[in-house]
């Protein structure tokens, strides 16, 4: 059997029930995305063993952590989960070095080297903080220590419960970048709870959409984002993710050229270098459809695509059109009137005009 | 005696020593016994925390004589504790130092258990969840997280338990009487001095107790851990 994470449980509350049955990839980052109250945090707590549920069965890469049918319950401290909470949860009575040491001394490494403490301290810039007490740290610093501490416990599974929600915008960007590096270096599967589409688009390989205690969708990030059959609350802010490669940088116009299977896109020059692989996010509201190549438009980006589907949105005036651009999926949110006036239909070749592209670097 | 400026005699010093011994022993025992009780009261969601919590708090409001009266019955030849101690060959505990210790444990229990309970409660779930996720067993969590985080609670409990045992009178009188070296503690000694119109000695002892109590309570505020919570 492929390494995988299988989670099944039921948790009943007075006014709602959480009923989950998920099989997730045993590596990479899986994002749990959904509105507040959809059961994301409870799911993490049940997986960690911090909360009991009914009919639970939790298996992580071949280790059975919980099976209520056979009475198996591995307690939290033996599950080897690294849990990063929303607000940093450092031990106030210990300084930063002792907080890290707390995890390292209890880590069960099975003889595997694990991640080097020195490397983590360097990556997370914790050197100058080691002798400080948590109370004297900023929110971003605390969260960096908390993440490093979770990694040092040598976990079999990392659980992130909205770790950036309490931080301001620049701090979020910093830590997101760190998490991207961390996930690239670390071969530990992660579950990442968030209600920020941007964080999900940046970090996730796999996406689970939760709503009111149920799984609405679960699949690879790119495919799941491009689905047009999701309920209104998810299609309302639909966007897709495209993997591209930087192929040229125009110093005169300060533009970077991104090549993806569907063609080329231009974005304002950032920090990326030629040859670098990047992920970008395109909001369905920023994509429009034309029948001929747009000759006189200020919008720089237009790619050939064909219509592969259409669905309702959360507003009756608009529909969500799924486009295929050389194998990459794009979504366009256009009015019903445009759909009719242009005579659009499935299989029709069109041009997709992209007004804005968010480079997730 | 009355012409010396410092009128404390051997029986006074014996009372002081006995009082310190009693208060020290009772405080130590209460910290040991009170920790699991306070932990249970702070953490359980059981319905039983209400009646148990009320029983622990009872000595706060009950007249010490009532408490002493029931303890006397309990330890007497007809009482269950008395029957038990007699069958074990220890004899009756009433009017003995061990009897006084048991009575003081009950009497001072809330002054130790309640500060510990609120210290445990103020820690909350989060640090324990974190410690568990980092691989700490329940006992490890208690030692490495709960104890250091409840330091101020332990300081308060120690001081209040000690100071309160120091000043007990009603219970001692009911259960211990006034046997020199065994049950005659400071408060009883002061009472006896007053009965004998020896106000000078009563003054010395009372003032000593007053100053001592003030100093430890003041010290608690001066050097004790700040009230900063996580």
Interface residues (C-beta under 8 A of the other chain):
Chain A: X48 X49 X50 X75 X76 X77 X78 X79 X80 X81 X82 X83 X85 X89 X91 X92 X93 X102 X103 X106 X107 X108 X135 X149 X150 X153
Chain B: X126 X127 X129 X130 X131 X132 X133 X134 X135 X136 X137 X138 X140 X141 X144 X145 X148 X149 X151 X228 X230
